[in-house]
Amino acid sequence: MPLDESRLMEFLEVVDAGLRRRIVLVAVGGTAMTLLDLKPSTLDVDFTAPAEDADAFTETLRTLPHGFKVDCWKDGAVFSQFLPSDYLERSLPIRHLRHIDLRALHPVDIVVTKIGRLDERDIQDITACIRTFRLTKDVILERARQVTYVGREANYKANLRHVIGRFFREEKRRAG
């Protein structure tokens, strides 16, 4: 069942009440897109966080019946990519709860992490990030160079070329 921003926040308030200390959570993927008002809902709940914060979140989550698919990766890992260590400073503040400092990945980081899988939903999300935040070809290429991809790196590079070609065709024609 899709989760809109209101349901996400209700869920996080329950988790927040169970935490014993302050943590930072950085929403990624569709969760970040929903919190940034780039899409109405997400199918699952995905975060990355400093390792100790991810552990505290996961431990608290185990004690709560919630019924959602939740992933929380550590230290800038997102799906099969590892973001540079500055992912946290670049992330955008969303809301401060009693124990949770909720943030969302910077839109360029959303784009470079979605490039790894690149299904139709990812293309829609990339489109929204590029258009809404006016991301440029150079910004995406520079950030993608800083990402470590776990898996067949040639696939990531091919997906990156596809995204650049698809979204920056006009730029290519003007330059040529």
C-alpha positions in Angstrom: 0.0 0.0 0.0 1.5 3.4 -1.0 2.5 5.8 1.7 1.9 9.5 1.4 3.8 12.1 3.4 1.2 12.1 6.1 1.4 8.3 6.7 5.2 8.5 6.5 5.3 11.1 9.2 2.8 9.2 11.4 5.0 6.1 11.1 8.2 8.1 12.0 6.4 9.7 15.0 5.8 6.2 16.3 9.4 5.2 15.7 10.5 8.5 17.3 8.6 7.7 20.5 10.5 4.4 20.8 14.0 5.9 20.3 16.2 6.5 23.3 18.5 9.1 21.7 18.7 11.5 18.8 19.5 10.1 15.4 19.7 11.4 11.8 17.8 9.7 9.1 18.2 10.6 5.4 15.3 9.6 3.2 16.3 8.1 -0.1 14.5 6.9 -3.3 10.8 7.3 -3.3 10.7 8.2 0.4 12.9 11.3 -0.3 10.8 12.1 -3.4 7.6 12.0 -1.4 9.0 14.1 1.4 10.3 16.7 -1.1 6.8 16.8 -2.7 8.1 15.4 -6.0 5.6 12.5 -5.9 2.4 11.8 -4.0 3.5 8.5 -2.3 6.1 5.8 -2.1 5.8 2.0 -2.1 8.3 1.4 0.7 10.4 3.3 3.2 14.1 3.8 2.5 16.8 5.6 4.5 20.5 5.9 4.9 22.1 7.1 8.1 25.4 7.2 10.0 26.0 3.6 11.1 25.2 4.1 14.8 22.0 5.9 13.9 21.0 3.2 11.4 21.5 0.6 14.1 19.4 2.5 16.6 16.6 3.0 14.1 16.7 -0.7 13.0 16.7 -1.8 16.6 13.7 0.4 17.5 11.9 -0.7 14.4 12.1 -4.4 15.5 10.1 -3.6 18.6 7.2 -1.9 16.7 4.5 -3.6 14.6 4.3 -1.4 11.5 3.6 -3.6 8.4 5.8 -1.5 6.1 8.8 -2.6 4.0 11.6 -0.5 5.5 15.3 -0.5 4.6 18.0 1.5 6.3 21.4 1.4 4.9 24.5 2.7 6.6 26.9 5.6 6.0 25.6 6.8 2.6 24.9 3.4 1.1 21.8 3.4 -1.0 20.7 0.3 -2.8 23.8 -0.8 -4.6 25.6 2.5 -4.5 27.8 4.2 -2.0 27.6 8.0 -1.9 30.6 10.2 -1.0 30.9 11.0 2.7 29.5 14.5 2.1 26.0 13.0 1.4 24.9 14.0 4.9 26.0 17.6 4.7 24.4 17.9 1.2 21.1 16.4 2.4 18.1 18.7 2.8 16.4 19.2 6.2 12.8 18.0 6.3 11.6 18.0 9.9 13.0 17.7 13.5 11.1 15.3 15.7 12.0 14.7 19.3 14.6 12.1 18.5 14.8 12.1 14.7 16.5 14.7 12.5 14.7 13.9 9.3 16.5 14.8 6.0 16.2 13.9 2.3 19.0 13.2 -0.1 20.0 16.1 -2.2 18.2 15.7 -5.6 21.4 15.1 -7.5 22.1 12.2 -5.1 18.6 10.9 -5.7 19.4 10.9 -9.4 22.7 9.2 -9.2 21.4 6.5 -6.9 18.4 5.8 -9.2 20.7 5.4 -12.2 21.9 2.1 -10.8 18.6 0.3 -11.3 16.9 2.6 -13.9 13.5 1.1 -14.3 10.5 3.1 -15.5 9.7 4.5 -12.0 13.3 5.6 -11.7 13.1 7.4 -15.0 10.0 9.3 -13.8 11.8 10.2 -10.5 14.9 11.3 -12.4 12.7 13.5 -14.6 11.1 15.1 -11.6 14.4 15.9 -9.9 16.0 17.3 -13.1 13.1 19.5 -13.9 12.2 20.7 -10.5 15.7 21.4 -9.3 17.1 22.3 -12.7 19.9 19.8 -12.4 22.5 20.1 -15.2 24.4 17.5 -17.1 27.7 18.6 -15.6 26.3 18.4 -12.0 25.0 14.9 -12.6 28.2 13.6 -14.3 30.4 15.1 -11.5 28.4 13.5 -8.8 28.1 10.2 -10.6 31.9 10.1 -10.8 32.0 10.2 -7.0 29.6 7.2 -6.5 30.9 3.7 -5.9 28.7 1.2 -7.6 28.6 -2.4 -6.2 27.9 -4.8 -9.1 28.8 -4.6 -12.7 30.1 -1.0 -13.0 29.7 -1.2 -16.8 25.9 -1.4 -16.2 26.0 1.8 -14.1 28.0 3.6 -16.7 25.7 2.5 -19.5 22.7 3.7 -17.5 24.4 7.0 -16.8 25.0 7.5 -20.6 21.4 6.7 -21.3 20.2 9.3 -18.7 22.5 12.0 -20.0 21.5 11.3 -23.6 17.8 11.2 -22.8 17.6 14.3 -20.7 20.3 16.5 -22.3 19.7 15.9 -26.0 18.9 19.5 -26.6 22.1 20.6 -24.9 24.1 18.2 -27.2 22.4 19.6 -30.4 23.1 23.2 -29.3 26.7 22.5 -28.6 27.2 20.6 -31.9 
